[in-house]
Amino acid sequence: MCNKVLLSIVITPSIEDAFVDLLLEHDAVKGFTSVTVNGHGVSAHSLSPAEKVVGYQRQLLFQTYLSQQNVQELINSIKQHFSDSGIHYWLTPVINTGQII
């Protein structure tokens, strides 16, 4: 059994550069993946008029896995640097990791 968790974080594109910098500078983060996603079902008041027409909001999804001991430290750092930015995150247990070479 692995003692790691997958941290998934959804942010708005407007804070992408600063968010990437935070992840790159954080000691517990050894690497991460990011992808552009479309957020559906977000609250209507946070959508621009154009987003209301198309029915989604452009967002970025970041994923990294790290030890359970380090995840709260990273979340606290994100909260400190990006309060009131609408970031959404969730944790998923990681059963196993590896590399196929």
N, C-alpha and C positions, 0 to 999 in steps of 0.2 A: 504494500500500500504506500502511496506517495503522500507526503504531507504538504503538497502544493495546491494552490487554488488558481483558477483562471479568473482574472479580473477583466471584465468587459466594461468599456466606458464609451458613452455616446456624447459628443460635443457638437457645438455649432462651428461652421467653418471660420467664423470671425476670430476665434481664439486658437486656431490650429497651430500657428508658429510658436506661440508662447507655451502651449500645452506640450508640443513635441520637445521644446527645450527643457521643460520640467522633467519629462520622462528620461531624456538623455542624460540629465545631470543627477538623477536619483540613483544612489548606490545600489539599491535593491533590484532595480530594473536592469536585467542583462540583455534585453532585446524586446521588441514589440512588433506587432503587425497593425497596420492601419488600412482602412478601406472606406471609400465614399459609399454611403447608404442613403436610402430614402426613408424618412420617418413618417409613418402613417398613424393616424389616430392621436396625434399630438393635440394639445388643447388649442382651440380655435383662436384664442386671443394672442397666441404666440406666432401665428401665421401671418405673413405678409398678404396683401390682396392677391398677388400672383400665385402664392402657395395655396391659398384658399381655392383658386380656380383649378389648379392641377391636382390638388388633394394630397400633397405630401410636402415635406420639408427636407431639403438637403442637409445631411448630417455626416459626421465622421465617426466610425467605430474603431476604437483601439482595443487591442487585446494583448495581455501579457500574463505569463504565469510566474508566480513567485511563492515563497514560503508563507505559511499562515502567520508566522511571526512578523514578517515584514509588510504584509498587506495593509494593516491598519495604519502604519506609519505613512505609507504612500497615500492612502485615502485622506489622512489628516493634512498632508502637504497639499493635495489637490484642493481640499476645502479651504485651506488658508489662502492659496493663491487665486482661486477662482470662485469665491463666494458669489452667490446671486447670478451665476452664469448659466443655470439650467442644465448642468451636467447630470446625466443619469448613469448609474453604474450597477452592476450586479456581480456576485461571486458564484463560481461553480467549482465544486470539488474536482480535482484532477486525479484520476485513478492511476494513471501511468504516463510516463513520457519516455521518449527515446529518439534516436536518430538512425535512419536506415542509410548505411554507407555501402 
